[in-house]
Amino acid sequence: MSNAVDAARSGMIQHERNLEAIANNLANINTPGYKRVVVHFQDLLTSDAALDVLFAGEAVASSSGVSVDTVTRQFSAGAIVPSDVPTAMAIAGEGFFVVLLEDGSTAYTRDGTFGWDAEGYLATVNGYRVQPPIQNQGAAGDVQVSAEGIVTARSGRDDPPEDLGRIQLALVADPTQFEAIGQNLYRATAESGEPQLLEPGTDGAGEIVGQALESSNVEIATELTNLIAAQRAYQFNLAAFQTADEMMRQINEAMQV
């Protein structure tokens, strides 16, 4: 009976984590460059059940619940939508924008919501500067970004465009192994591979789309369907927990008579 309680309890805990992940996806449906998270489960086996399968010839081991196996982030591309912000950018293809964090380390993002900081450097909405640094020292008019990542601006309407710098993109072997650090940023890990910095449009790197943003890859229909399934699974485990608890209570009362 305790196995039933433990299995139902583990189911409630893990499906609560699934509900949190789905809720986070829905909350970021309008966040540029956001990548949805998916929770994967695995069976929990008691040591005795596992040993029976390995050595006693049992065909199937009874489960004692579930646990979260992995939480993966899906890096499929979102739709590219126009933006009124001249410094907004999207990546059509593979790669990540590179930004410098306050501690001097490097992070990566698909969110191209950029603007000029107080010193004229191209930066994220949270103030992290794009790498390599791109500085605008006054030529704030008619900002343009080419597909190859070259950023230009004009001091005046009739002035020639001034080259401010060039965007570089980072490619890694397995972005699903990135470490998410919040604010739509990721850090490279040993599993993701060492980032390779490339010019847009070269060696597999995507091209830059100026005055545009990549929308999140969250599909509301999919998330709502998953939300309903997760809620039902949580309710099922709750009912199982309550039933097992009530049966144990009745057994205890009968033993005391």
Solvent accessible surface area in square Angstrom, and as a share of the most:
residue,aa,sasa,rsa
1,M,93,0.41
2,S,67,0.43
3,N,89,0.46
4,A,48,0.37
5,V,27,0.16
6,D,75,0.39
7,A,29,0.22
8,A,4,0.03
9,R,132,0.48
10,S,15,0.10
11,G,2,0.02
12,M,27,0.12
13,I,69,0.35
14,Q,25,0.11
15,H,30,0.13
16,E,86,0.39
17,R,114,0.42
18,N,24,0.12
19,L,37,0.18
20,E,106,0.47
21,A,16,0.12
22,I,8,0.04
23,A,52,0.41
24,N,68,0.35
25,N,0,0.00
26,L,42,0.21
27,A,82,0.64
28,N,32,0.17
29,I,50,0.25
30,N,136,0.70
31,T,38,0.22
32,P,35,0.22
33,G,1,0.01
34,Y,14,0.05
35,K,1,0.00
36,R,30,0.11
37,V,16,0.09
38,V,32,0.18
39,V,16,0.09
40,H,76,0.34
41,F,69,0.29
42,Q,86,0.38
43,D,92,0.48
44,L,70,0.35
45,L,87,0.43
46,T,50,0.29
47,S,83,0.54
48,D,98,0.51
49,A,12,0.09
50,A,32,0.25
51,L,91,0.45
52,D,60,0.31
53,V,57,0.33
54,L,126,0.63
55,F,159,0.66
56,A,67,0.52
57,G,70,0.67
58,E,91,0.41
59,A,97,0.75
60,V,123,0.70
61,A,20,0.16
62,S,84,0.54
63,S,55,0.35
64,S,20,0.13
65,G,6,0.06
66,V,38,0.22
67,S,21,0.13
68,V,25,0.14
69,D,73,0.38
70,T,63,0.36
71,V,75,0.43
72,T,45,0.26
73,R,47,0.17
74,Q,75,0.33
75,F,42,0.18
76,S,68,0.44
77,A,75,0.58
78,G,13,0.13
79,A,66,0.52
80,I,68,0.34
81,V,65,0.37
82,P,123,0.77
83,S,20,0.13
84,D,140,0.73
85,V,70,0.40
86,P,63,0.40
87,T,7,0.04
88,A,1,0.01
89,M,0,0.00
90,A,0,0.00
91,I,3,0.01
92,A,46,0.35
93,G,41,0.40
94,E,113,0.51
95,G,3,0.03
96,F,12,0.05
97,F,1,0.00
98,V,6,0.04
99,V,0,0.00
100,L,69,0.35
101,L,18,0.09
102,E,160,0.72
103,D,104,0.54
104,G,50,0.48
105,S,37,0.24
106,T,53,0.31
107,A,0,0.00
108,Y,17,0.06
109,T,1,0.01
110,R,14,0.05
111,D,23,0.12
112,G,0,0.00
113,T,38,0.22
114,F,7,0.03
115,G,28,0.27
116,W,75,0.26
117,D,40,0.21
118,A,116,0.90
119,E,110,0.49
120,G,12,0.11
121,Y,44,0.17
122,L,0,0.00
123,A,3,0.02
124,T,19,0.11
125,V,107,0.62
126,N,71,0.37
127,G,45,0.43
128,Y,32,0.12
129,R,73,0.26
130,V,1,0.00
131,Q,36,0.16
132,P,52,0.33
133,P,78,0.49
134,I,1,0.00
135,Q,58,0.26
136,N,12,0.06
137,Q,153,0.68
138,G,59,0.56
139,A,3,0.03
140,A,69,0.54
141,G,34,0.33
142,D,75,0.39
143,V,8,0.05
144,Q,95,0.42
145,V,19,0.11
146,S,41,0.26
147,A,38,0.29
148,E,80,0.36
149,G,0,0.00
150,I,59,0.30
151,V,1,0.01
152,T,29,0.17
153,A,1,0.00
154,R,72,0.26
155,S,84,0.54
156,G,29,0.28
157,R,224,0.82
158,D,137,0.71
159,D,59,0.30
160,P,108,0.68
161,P,74,0.46
162,E,84,0.37
163,D,98,0.51
164,L,21,0.10
165,G,23,0.22
166,R,78,0.29
167,I,0,0.00
168,Q,51,0.23
169,L,0,0.00
170,A,0,0.00
171,L,36,0.18
172,V,24,0.14
173,A,98,0.76
174,D,50,0.26
175,P,31,0.19
176,T,61,0.35
177,Q,79,0.35
178,F,22,0.09
179,E,86,0.38
180,A,51,0.39
181,I,56,0.28
182,G,40,0.38
183,Q,106,0.47
184,N,27,0.14
185,L,7,0.04
186,Y,5,0.02
187,R,75,0.27
188,A,38,0.30
189,T,40,0.23
190,A,101,0.78
191,E,117,0.53
192,S,0,0.00
193,G,20,0.19
194,E,155,0.69
195,P,22,0.14
196,Q,104,0.46
197,L,94,0.47
198,L,19,0.10
199,E,69,0.31
200,P,1,0.00
201,G,45,0.44
202,T,53,0.31
203,D,119,0.61
204,G,55,0.53
205,A,9,0.07
206,G,6,0.06
207,E,85,0.38
208,I,6,0.03
209,V,52,0.30
210,G,28,0.27
211,Q,80,0.35
212,A,5,0.04
213,L,30,0.15
214,E,2,0.01
215,S,34,0.22
216,S,11,0.07
217,N,17,0.09
218,V,12,0.07
219,E,113,0.50
220,I,98,0.50
221,A,71,0.55
222,T,55,0.32
223,E,0,0.00
224,L,78,0.39
225,T,89,0.52
226,N,54,0.27
227,L,38,0.19
228,I,93,0.47
229,A,60,0.47
230,A,3,0.03
231,Q,70,0.31
232,R,143,0.52
233,A,27,0.21
234,Y,66,0.25
235,Q,95,0.42
236,F,151,0.63
237,N,24,0.12
238,L,65,0.32
239,A,53,0.41
240,A,39,0.30
241,F,58,0.24
242,Q,104,0.46
243,T,78,0.46
244,A,4,0.03
245,D,76,0.40
246,E,65,0.29
247,M,90,0.40
248,M,67,0.30
249,R,109,0.40
250,Q,97,0.43
251,I,84,0.42
252,N,78,0.40
253,E,86,0.38
254,A,68,0.53
255,M,153,0.68
256,Q,151,0.67
257,V,166,0.95
